Structure formats: C-alpha cells, structure tokens
Amino acid sequence: MDSGGTKWLKDSEEWEKLPVNRKIATHKEDVVNQPEHYTYGDIEVIDYCDQVCKMYPPELAPYVFNAIKYVSRATHKNGKEDIAKAKYYVQRLFDKWEA
C-alpha cells in the first residue's frame, strides 16, 4: 500500500493490534474555534480580519483577510511558507485593485 494503491487481504493473514492514540482524546486546544496559532495577543486574528475587511469591497475582502491571516500565524505555525501564502494573496489583491 506504500504507493497509494489497493491491497487485497487474504483470510489467512494475521492481524496486528495497533496501539490507541490518546493524543486526540486528551488534546485541550479547540482546533476548530480557537486554534493556538490564531489566539494570541489581545484580539483573535479572525476578529481583527473581520474589522479590517469591512473597509474593503466584497470582491477584495477575501484577499485582505487571507493575507492578514497568513502573516499573523507565520511565527506560530508554518513560518516562511505562510509568508509566501500571504504574498500570493497580496499580489492577487494588487492585481484586482481597480481592475
């Protein structure tokens, strides 16, 4: 199955019991509503994005939102990869501004 393909099991094959992963069960971070890489400082990143994006036309707001999001989380999550993503959205914003 290493190549991502299908492997057929024979009835005679031995099954091996795998250990239970308890990390998910004991994880205290709310990864959906308040992930740690967005909830630092005095204001949540999503709330700041919402405030800023109100000042932009609806067709540009998503680019602004995503640029802020990626810059804000870069030092807490994916570093330079997040900065590259922010750059992509800023470039899209620039290209679509008064296009």
MMTF fields as JSON, N, C-alpha, C and O atoms, coordinates in Angstrom:
{
  "mmtfVersion": "1.0.0",
  "mmtfProducer": "UNKNOWN",
  "numBonds": 395,
  "numAtoms": 396,
  "numGroups": 99,
  "numChains": 1,
  "numModels": 1,
  "chainsPerModel": [1],
  "groupsPerChain": [99],
  "chainIdList": ["A"],
  "bondAtomList": [4, 2, 8, 6, 12, 10, 16, 14, 20, 18, 24, 22, 28, 26, 32, 30, 36, 34, 40, 38, 44, 42, 48, 46, 52, 50, 56, 54, 60, 58, 64, 62, 68, 66, 72, 70, 76, 74, 80, 78, 84, 82, 88, 86, 92, 90, 96, 94, 100, 98, 104, 102, 108, 106, 112, 110, 116, 114, 120, 118, 124, 122, 128, 126, 132, 130, 136, 134, 140, 138, 144, 142, 148, 146, 152, 150, 156, 154, 160, 158, 164, 162, 168, 166, 172, 170, 176, 174, 180, 178, 184, 182, 188, 186, 192, 190, 196, 194, 200, 198, 204, 202, 208, 206, 212, 210, 216, 214, 220, 218, 224, 222, 228, 226, 232, 230, 236, 234, 240, 238, 244, 242, 248, 246, 252, 250, 256, 254, 260, 258, 264, 262, 268, 266, 272, 270, 276, 274, 280, 278, 284, 282, 288, 286, 292, 290, 296, 294, 300, 298, 304, 302, 308, 306, 312, 310, 316, 314, 320, 318, 324, 322, 328, 326, 332, 330, 336, 334, 340, 338, 344, 342, 348, 346, 352, 350, 356, 354, 360, 358, 364, 362, 368, 366, 372, 370, 376, 374, 380, 378, 384, 382, 388, 386, 392, 390],
  "bondOrderList": [1, 1, 1, 1, 1, 1, 1, 1, 1, 1, 1, 1, 1, 1, 1, 1, 1, 1, 1, 1, 1, 1, 1, 1, 1, 1, 1, 1, 1, 1, 1, 1, 1, 1, 1, 1, 1, 1, 1, 1, 1, 1, 1, 1, 1, 1, 1, 1, 1, 1, 1, 1, 1, 1, 1, 1, 1, 1, 1, 1, 1, 1, 1, 1, 1, 1, 1, 1, 1, 1, 1, 1, 1, 1, 1, 1, 1, 1, 1, 1, 1, 1, 1, 1, 1, 1, 1, 1, 1, 1, 1, 1, 1, 1, 1, 1, 1, 1],
  "groupList": [{"groupName": "MET", "atomNameList": ["N", "CA", "C", "O"], "elementList": ["N", "C", "C", "O"], "formalChargeList": [0, 0, 0, 0], "bondAtomList": [1, 0, 2, 1, 3, 2], "bondOrderList": [1, 1, 2], "singleLetterCode": "M", "chemCompType": "L-PEPTIDE LINKING"}, {"groupName": "ASP", "atomNameList": ["N", "CA", "C", "O"], "elementList": ["N", "C", "C", "O"], "formalChargeList": [0, 0, 0, 0], "bondAtomList": [1, 0, 2, 1, 3, 2], "bondOrderList": [1, 1, 2], "singleLetterCode": "D", "chemCompType": "L-PEPTIDE LINKING"}, {"groupName": "SER", "atomNameList": ["N", "CA", "C", "O"], "elementList": ["N", "C", "C", "O"], "formalChargeList": [0, 0, 0, 0], "bondAtomList": [1, 0, 2, 1, 3, 2], "bondOrderList": [1, 1, 2], "singleLetterCode": "S", "chemCompType": "L-PEPTIDE LINKING"}, {"groupName": "GLY", "atomNameList": ["N", "CA", "C", "O"], "elementList": ["N", "C", "C", "O"], "formalChargeList": [0, 0, 0, 0], "bondAtomList": [1, 0, 2, 1, 3, 2], "bondOrderList": [1, 1, 2], "singleLetterCode": "G", "chemCompType": "PEPTIDE LINKING"}, {"groupName": "THR", "atomNameList": ["N", "CA", "C", "O"], "elementList": ["N", "C", "C", "O"], "formalChargeList": [0, 0, 0, 0], "bondAtomList": [1, 0, 2, 1, 3, 2], "bondOrderList": [1, 1, 2], "singleLetterCode": "T", "chemCompType": "L-PEPTIDE LINKING"}, {"groupName": "LYS", "atomNameList": ["N", "CA", "C", "O"], "elementList": ["N", "C", "C", "O"], "formalChargeList": [0, 0, 0, 0], "bondAtomList": [1, 0, 2, 1, 3, 2], "bondOrderList": [1, 1, 2], "singleLetterCode": "K", "chemCompType": "L-PEPTIDE LINKING"}, {"groupName": "TRP", "atomNameList": ["N", "CA", "C", "O"], "elementList": ["N", "C", "C", "O"], "formalChargeList": [0, 0, 0, 0], "bondAtomList": [1, 0, 2, 1, 3, 2], "bondOrderList": [1, 1, 2], "singleLetterCode": "W", "chemCompType": "L-PEPTIDE LINKING"}, {"groupName": "LEU", "atomNameList": ["N", "CA", "C", "O"], "elementList": ["N", "C", "C", "O"], "formalChargeList": [0, 0, 0, 0], "bondAtomList": [1, 0, 2, 1, 3, 2], "bondOrderList": [1, 1, 2], "singleLetterCode": "L", "chemCompType": "L-PEPTIDE LINKING"}, {"groupName": "GLU", "atomNameList": ["N", "CA", "C", "O"], "elementList": ["N", "C", "C", "O"], "formalChargeList": [0, 0, 0, 0], "bondAtomList": [1, 0, 2, 1, 3, 2], "bondOrderList": [1, 1, 2], "singleLetterCode": "E", "chemCompType": "L-PEPTIDE LINKING"}, {"groupName": "PRO", "atomNameList": ["N", "CA", "C", "O"], "elementList": ["N", "C", "C", "O"], "formalChargeList": [0, 0, 0, 0], "bondAtomList": [1, 0, 2, 1, 3, 2], "bondOrderList": [1, 1, 2], "singleLetterCode": "P", "chemCompType": "L-PEPTIDE LINKING"}, {"groupName": "VAL", "atomNameList": ["N", "CA", "C", "O"], "elementList": ["N", "C", "C", "O"], "formalChargeList": [0, 0, 0, 0], "bondAtomList": [1, 0, 2, 1, 3, 2], "bondOrderList": [1, 1, 2], "singleLetterCode": "V", "chemCompType": "L-PEPTIDE LINKING"}, {"groupName": "ASN", "atomNameList": ["N", "CA", "C", "O"], "elementList": ["N", "C", "C", "O"], "formalChargeList": [0, 0, 0, 0], "bondAtomList": [1, 0, 2, 1, 3, 2], "bondOrderList": [1, 1, 2], "singleLetterCode": "N", "chemCompType": "L-PEPTIDE LINKING"}, {"groupName": "ARG", "atomNameList": ["N", "CA", "C", "O"], "elementList": ["N", "C", "C", "O"], "formalChargeList": [0, 0, 0, 0], "bondAtomList": [1, 0, 2, 1, 3, 2], "bondOrderList": [1, 1, 2], "singleLetterCode": "R", "chemCompType": "L-PEPTIDE LINKING"}, {"groupName": "ILE", "atomNameList": ["N", "CA", "C", "O"], "elementList": ["N", "C", "C", "O"], "formalChargeList": [0, 0, 0, 0], "bondAtomList": [1, 0, 2, 1, 3, 2], "bondOrderList": [1, 1, 2], "singleLetterCode": "I", "chemCompType": "L-PEPTIDE LINKING"}, {"groupName": "ALA", "atomNameList": ["N", "CA", "C", "O"], "elementList": ["N", "C", "C", "O"], "formalChargeList": [0, 0, 0, 0], "bondAtomList": [1, 0, 2, 1, 3, 2], "bondOrderList": [1, 1, 2], "singleLetterCode": "A", "chemCompType": "L-PEPTIDE LINKING"}, {"groupName": "HIS", "atomNameList": ["N", "CA", "C", "O"], "elementList": ["N", "C", "C", "O"], "formalChargeList": [0, 0, 0, 0], "bondAtomList": [1, 0, 2, 1, 3, 2], "bondOrderList": [1, 1, 2], "singleLetterCode": "H", "chemCompType": "L-PEPTIDE LINKING"}, {"groupName": "GLN", "atomNameList": ["N", "CA", "C", "O"], "elementList": ["N", "C", "C", "O"], "formalChargeList": [0, 0, 0, 0], "bondAtomList": [1, 0, 2, 1, 3, 2], "bondOrderList": [1, 1, 2], "singleLetterCode": "Q", "chemCompType": "L-PEPTIDE LINKING"}, {"groupName": "TYR", "atomNameList": ["N", "CA", "C", "O"], "elementList": ["N", "C", "C", "O"], "formalChargeList": [0, 0, 0, 0], "bondAtomList": [1, 0, 2, 1, 3, 2], "bondOrderList": [1, 1, 2], "singleLetterCode": "Y", "chemCompType": "L-PEPTIDE LINKING"}, {"groupName": "CYS", "atomNameList": ["N", "CA", "C", "O"], "elementList": ["N", "C", "C", "O"], "formalChargeList": [0, 0, 0, 0], "bondAtomList": [1, 0, 2, 1, 3, 2], "bondOrderList": [1, 1, 2], "singleLetterCode": "C", "chemCompType": "L-PEPTIDE LINKING"}, {"groupName": "PHE", "atomNameList": ["N", "CA", "C", "O"], "elementList": ["N", "C", "C", "O"], "formalChargeList": [0, 0, 0, 0], "bondAtomList": [1, 0, 2, 1, 3, 2], "bondOrderList": [1, 1, 2], "singleLetterCode": "F", "chemCompType": "L-PEPTIDE LINKING"}],
  "groupTypeList": [0, 1, 2, 3, 3, 4, 5, 6, 7, 5, 1, 2, 8, 8, 6, 8, 5, 7, 9, 10, 11, 12, 5, 13, 14, 4, 15, 5, 8, 1, 10, 10, 11, 16, 9, 8, 15, 17, 4, 17, 3, 1, 13, 8, 10, 13, 1, 17, 18, 1, 16, 10, 18, 5, 0, 17, 9, 9, 8, 7, 14, 9, 17, 10, 19, 11, 14, 13, 5, 17, 10, 2, 12, 14, 4, 15, 5, 11, 3, 5, 8, 1, 13, 14, 5, 14, 5, 17, 17, 10, 16, 12, 7, 19, 1, 5, 6, 8, 14],
  "groupIdList": [1, 2, 3, 4, 5, 6, 7, 8, 9, 10, 11, 12, 13, 14, 15, 16, 17, 18, 19, 20, 21, 22, 23, 24, 25, 26, 27, 28, 29, 30, 31, 32, 33, 34, 35, 36, 37, 38, 39, 40, 41, 42, 43, 44, 45, 46, 47, 48, 49, 50, 51, 52, 53, 54, 55, 56, 57, 58, 59, 60, 61, 62, 63, 64, 65, 66, 67, 68, 69, 70, 71, 72, 73, 74, 75, 76, 77, 78, 79, 80, 81, 82, 83, 84, 85, 86, 87, 88, 89, 90, 91, 92, 93, 94, 95, 96, 97, 98, 99],
  "secStructList": [7, 6, 6, 1, 7, 7, 7, 7, 7, 7, 6, 6, 7, 7, 7, 7, 7, 7, 7, 7, 7, 7, 2, 2, 2, 2, 7, 7, 1, 7, 6, 6, 6, 1, 7, 4, 4, 4, 7, 7, 1, 1, 1, 7, 2, 2, 2, 2, 2, 2, 2, 2, 2, 6, 6, 1, 7, 6, 6, 6, 2, 2, 2, 2, 2, 2, 2, 2, 2, 2, 2, 2, 2, 4, 4, 4, 6, 6, 6, 2, 2, 2, 2, 2, 2, 2, 2, 2, 2, 2, 2, 2, 2, 2, 2, 2, 6, 6, 7],
  "xCoordList": [0.812, 0.0, 0.85, 0.297, 2.145, 3.014, 2.794, 2.963, 2.426, 2.244, 0.859, 0.532, 0.042, -1.292, -2.314, -3.467, -1.913, -2.817, -3.651, -3.673, -4.328, -5.185, -4.435, -3.719, -4.605, -4.012, -5.13, -5.909, -5.21, -6.222, -5.67, -4.532, -6.469, -6.06, -6.603, -7.712, -5.801, -6.229, -6.808, -6.389, -7.756, -8.348, -7.31, -7.483, -6.252, -5.239, -4.23, -3.406, -4.275, -3.301, -3.54, -4.677, -2.448, -2.5, -2.829, -2.367, -3.611, -3.928, -3.116, -2.901, -2.679, -1.868, -2.639, -3.162, -2.708, -3.412, -2.5, -1.35, -3.018, -2.253, -2.577, -3.698, -1.6, -1.873, -2.86, -2.911, -3.627, -4.604, -3.872, -2.993, -4.228, -3.652, -4.509, -5.643, -3.985, -4.744, -4.543, -5.173, -3.686, -3.403, -4.665, -4.888, -5.473, -6.694, -7.657, -8.268, -7.787, -8.725, -8.322, -9.186, -7.022, -6.568, -6.175, -5.773, -6.282, -5.876, -6.826, -8.038, -6.288, -7.128, -7.396, -8.334, -6.601, -6.791, -8.05, -8.293, -8.843, -10.011, -9.515, -9.478, -9.14, -8.513, -9.461, -9.012, -10.759, -11.733, -12.064, -11.955, -12.462, -12.946, -11.867, -11.975, -10.846, -9.792, -8.422, -7.832, -7.912, -6.592, -5.515, -5.599, -4.514, -3.483, -2.751, -2.342, -2.574, -1.827, -2.643, -2.134, -3.893, -4.71, -5.192, -5.86, -4.886, -5.469, -4.411, -4.418, -3.534, -2.522, -2.72, -3.363, -2.188, -2.329, -3.688, -4.396, -4.051, -5.272, -6.523, -7.636, -6.365, -7.518, -7.265, -6.146, -8.315, -8.171, -7.986, -8.573, -7.185, -6.886, -8.161, -8.289, -9.094, -10.329, -11.131, -11.733, -11.143, -11.864, -11.182, -11.851, -9.85, -9.111, -9.357, -9.599, -9.294, -9.552, -10.942, -11.112, -11.931, -13.299, -13.381, -14.044, -12.709, -12.73, -12.096, -12.663, -10.942, -10.227, -10.988, -11.09, -11.515, -12.17, -13.463, -13.913, -14.062, -15.271, -15.005, -15.922, -13.754, -13.397, -13.133, -12.905, -13.161, -12.848, -14.092, -15.022, -14.12, -15.237, -15.282, -14.243, -16.462, -16.608, -15.727, -15.306, -15.455, -14.638, -13.151, -12.394, -12.726, -11.321, -11.092, -9.985, -12.126, -12.001, -11.384, -10.576, -11.715, -11.102, -9.577, -8.888, -9.057, -7.602, -6.951, -5.896, -7.581, -7.085, -7.126, -6.153, -8.261, -8.446, -7.35, -6.708, -7.144, -6.15, -4.729, -3.921, -4.407, -3.067, -2.797, -1.738, -3.755, -3.603, -3.48, -2.624, -4.326, -4.331, -2.96, -2.425, -2.396, -1.123, 0.044, 0.932, 0.059, 1.12, 1.024, 2.041, -0.187, -0.394, 0.03, 0.515, -0.141, 0.165, 1.56, 1.979, 2.286, 3.575, 4.545, 5.149, 4.701, 5.658, 5.143, 5.902, 3.87, 3.269, 3.013, 2.679, 3.167, 2.808, 3.83, 4.751, 3.696, 4.489, 5.585, 6.164, 5.882, 6.997, 6.94, 5.943, 8.036, 8.183, 7.115, 6.732, 6.64, 5.563, 4.315, 3.658, 3.986, 2.828, 3.071, 2.144, 4.296, 4.617, 4.451, 3.965, 4.841, 4.655, 3.17, 2.772, 2.362, 0.915, 0.351, -0.488, 0.805, 0.355, 0.744, -0.048, 1.953, 2.438, 1.542, 1.23, 1.132, 0.238, -1.062, -1.524, -1.654, -2.929, -2.765, -3.658, -1.655, -1.407, -1.245, -1.737, -0.563, -0.41, -1.759, -2.031, -2.608, -3.96, -4.749, -5.44, -4.645, -5.313, -4.826, -5.624, -3.52, -2.926, -3.419, -3.779, -3.433, -3.838, -5.316, -5.692, -6.143, -7.587, -8.038, -9.182, -7.148, -7.484, -7.793, -6.93, -8.997, -9.461, -9.197, -8.908, -9.294, -9.047, -10.23, -10.205],
  "yCoordList": [-1.206, 0.0, 1.263, 2.363, 1.147, 2.311, 3.243, 4.455, 2.719, 3.545, 4.172, 4.852, 3.95, 4.521, 3.659, 4.062, 2.482, 1.597, 0.751, 0.981, -0.221, -1.116, -2.405, -2.924, -2.914, -4.196, -5.109, -4.744, -6.283, -7.253, -8.107, -8.573, -8.314, -9.138, -10.547, -10.756, -11.494, -12.891, -13.236, -12.683, -14.137, -14.566, -15.154, -15.116, -15.686, -16.343, -15.365, -15.77, -14.091, -13.117, -12.806, -12.753, -12.603, -12.256, -10.767, -9.944, -10.439, -9.049, -8.622, -9.405, -7.415, -6.898, -5.781, -4.883, -5.836, -4.8, -3.58, -3.694, -2.426, -1.185, -0.467, -0.559, 0.252, 0.988, 2.124, 2.686, 2.445, 3.527, 4.853, 5.006, 5.811, 7.142, 7.972, 8.317, 8.288, 9.032, 10.547, 11.313, 10.971, 12.397, 13.186, 14.258, 12.688, 13.387, 13.484, 14.529, 12.411, 12.385, 13.339, 13.857, 13.579, 14.437, 15.836, 16.665, 16.109, 17.403, 18.486, 18.377, 19.526, 20.565, 21.743, 22.505, 21.906, 23.028, 22.809, 21.71, 23.859, 23.813, 24.183, 25.359, 23.181, 23.419, 23.976, 24.442, 23.938, 24.478, 25.927, 26.797, 26.196, 27.523, 28.475, 29.686, 27.954, 28.822, 28.15, 27.833, 27.93, 27.314, 28.242, 29.462, 27.652, 28.441, 29.399, 30.475, 29.042, 29.914, 31.13, 31.964, 31.245, 32.424, 33.146, 34.174, 32.659, 33.221, 33.712, 33.325, 34.529, 35.103, 36.614, 37.164, 37.277, 38.73, 39.147, 38.353, 40.397, 40.974, 40.727, 40.873, 40.358, 40.149, 38.916, 38.681, 38.135, 36.973, 37.449, 38.448, 36.742, 37.118, 37.232, 38.156, 36.32, 36.354, 37.627, 38.19, 38.08, 39.313, 40.528, 41.435, 40.543, 41.633, 41.637, 42.689, 40.467, 40.365, 40.885, 41.616, 40.506, 40.975, 42.496, 43.115, 43.098, 44.561, 45.229, 46.166, 44.758, 45.359, 45.158, 46.081, 43.971, 43.642, 44.412, 44.521, 44.941, 45.759, 47.004, 47.563, 47.434, 48.657, 48.406, 49.353, 47.156, 46.802, 46.339, 45.817, 46.523, 45.994, 44.465, 43.831, 43.881, 42.431, 41.584, 40.489, 42.086, 41.292, 41.307, 40.466, 42.251, 42.32, 41.799, 41.383, 41.824, 41.455, 40.073, 39.937, 39.048, 37.734, 37.73, 37.012, 38.524, 38.589, 39.272, 38.845, 40.325, 41.025, 40.085, 39.966, 39.422, 38.503, 37.44, 37.218, 36.795, 35.718, 36.225, 35.555, 37.387, 37.945, 38.204, 37.844, 38.827, 39.086, 37.774, 37.633, 36.826, 35.522, 34.86, 34.415, 34.794, 34.095, 34.847, 34.222, 36.159, 36.926, 36.757, 36.613, 36.774, 36.684, 35.347, 35.297, 34.282, 32.963, 32.465, 31.43, 33.163, 32.671, 32.269, 31.199, 33.097, 32.773, 31.698, 31.187, 31.348, 30.341, 29.018, 28.024, 28.996, 27.765, 27.411, 26.641, 27.946, 27.462, 28.401, 28.163, 29.454, 30.331, 30.914, 31.507, 30.73, 31.33, 30.849, 31.589, 29.628, 29.12, 29.989, 30.292, 30.39, 31.262, 32.654, 33.279, 33.139, 34.444, 34.36, 35.306, 33.26, 33.069, 33.061, 33.614, 32.44, 32.431, 33.843, 34.244, 34.595, 35.98, 36.805, 37.605, 36.606, 37.32, 37.028, 37.929, 35.774, 35.376, 36.178, 36.694, 36.282, 36.993, 38.501, 39.165, 39.05, 40.482, 40.765, 41.778, 39.881, 40.058, 39.985, 40.772, 39.048, 38.949, 40.227, 40.739, 40.735, 41.987, 43.123, 43.9, 43.209, 44.25, 44.142, 45.145, 42.928, 42.712, 43.029, 43.477, 42.801, 43.011, 44.413, 44.795, 45.175, 46.528, 47.365, 47.559, 47.851, 48.684, 48.029, 48.713, 46.735, 46.013, 46.14, 45.6],
  "zCoordList": [0.0, 0.0, 0.0, 0.001, -0.001, 0.032, -1.147, -1.006, -2.289, -3.475, -3.543, -4.516, -2.516, -2.506, -3.209, -3.359, -3.641, -4.35, -3.4, -2.191, -3.965, -3.192, -2.906, -3.762, -1.699, -1.337, -0.871, 0.009, -1.451, -1.06, 0.06, -0.009, 1.092, 2.218, 2.048, 1.556, 2.464, 2.435, 3.8, 4.817, 3.819, 5.089, 6.03, 7.248, 5.484, 6.303, 6.906, 7.726, 6.522, 7.024, 8.492, 8.962, 9.195, 10.614, 10.753, 9.962, 11.743, 12.04, 13.247, 14.172, 13.233, 14.323, 15.01, 14.351, 16.325, 17.072, 17.191, 17.614, 16.817, 16.898, 18.194, 18.694, 18.744, 19.984, 19.732, 18.639, 20.736, 20.65, 20.767, 21.614, 19.924, 20.006, 20.943, 20.61, 22.088, 23.087, 22.968, 23.696, 22.072, 21.928, 21.587, 22.15, 20.697, 20.299, 21.477, 21.701, 22.218, 23.338, 24.457, 25.164, 24.63, 25.725, 25.261, 26.078, 23.981, 23.44, 23.926, 23.741, 24.546, 25.147, 24.216, 24.449, 23.179, 22.262, 21.431, 20.934, 21.286, 20.407, 19.01, 18.648, 18.238, 16.944, 15.893, 14.845, 16.152, 15.207, 15.539, 14.675, 16.765, 17.138, 17.635, 17.441, 18.263, 18.794, 18.709, 19.742, 17.51, 17.398, 17.96, 17.821, 18.589, 19.266, 18.334, 18.77, 17.066, 16.161, 15.711, 14.963, 16.153, 15.853, 17.105, 16.985, 18.28, 19.506, 20.482, 21.65, 20.03, 20.907, 20.926, 20.032, 21.912, 21.988, 22.509, 23.129, 22.257, 22.814, 21.978, 22.484, 20.723, 19.848, 18.985, 18.531, 18.767, 17.887, 16.455, 16.04, 15.723, 14.344, 13.513, 12.71, 13.689, 12.893, 13.169, 12.254, 14.415, 14.749, 14.126, 13.63, 14.154, 13.524, 12.013, 11.421, 11.4, 9.955, 9.606, 8.63, 10.406, 10.165, 10.221, 9.389, 11.199, 11.329, 10.117, 9.555, 9.717, 8.592, 7.285, 6.477, 7.076, 5.801, 5.568, 4.428, 6.612, 6.456, 5.619, 5.017, 5.585, 4.862, 3.376, 2.622, 2.954, 1.57, 0.83, 1.446, -0.478, -1.268, -1.131, -0.946, -1.22, -1.036, -1.96, -1.588, -3.146, -4.069, -3.709, -4.192, -2.867, -2.453, -1.038, -0.697, -0.226, 1.188, 1.419, 2.338, 0.644, 0.905, 0.764, 1.489, -0.161, -0.337, 0.861, 1.33, 1.349, 2.537, 3.738, 4.482, 3.914, 5.039, 5.06, 6.087, 3.927, 3.875, 4.063, 4.706, 3.519, 3.708, 5.19, 5.704, 5.873, 7.313, 8.073, 8.947, 7.744, 8.425, 8.344, 9.359, 7.151, 6.986, 7.619, 8.197, 7.523, 8.182, 9.692, 10.371, 10.213, 11.66, 12.246, 13.376, 11.51, 12.069, 11.726, 12.245, 10.876, 10.375, 11.487, 11.416, 12.495, 13.559, 14.5, 15.323, 14.393, 15.269, 14.558, 15.202, 13.225, 12.513, 11.437, 11.708, 10.229, 9.091, 8.604, 7.544, 9.346, 9.006, 7.605, 7.194, 6.885, 5.56, 4.574, 3.668, 4.745, 3.88, 4.016, 3.02, 5.246, 5.448, 4.869, 4.355, 4.948, 4.345, 2.827, 2.208, 2.232, 0.783, 0.426, -0.599, 1.265, 1.026, 1.142, 0.335, 2.138, 2.301, 1.077, 0.58, 0.604, -0.585, -1.788, -2.567, -1.936, -3.024, -2.959, -3.976, -1.764, -1.627, -1.777, -2.304, -1.329, -1.53, -3.021, -3.518, -3.731, -5.18, -5.878, -6.785, -5.467, -6.042, -5.767, -6.648, -4.55, -4.181, -5.076, -5.599, -5.244, -6.078, -7.522, -8.138, -8.052, -9.446, -9.676, -10.759, -8.679, -8.829, -8.414, -8.66, -7.791, -7.362, -8.593, -9.45, -8.68, -9.798, -11.152, -12.134, -11.198, -12.463, -13.395, -14.501]
}
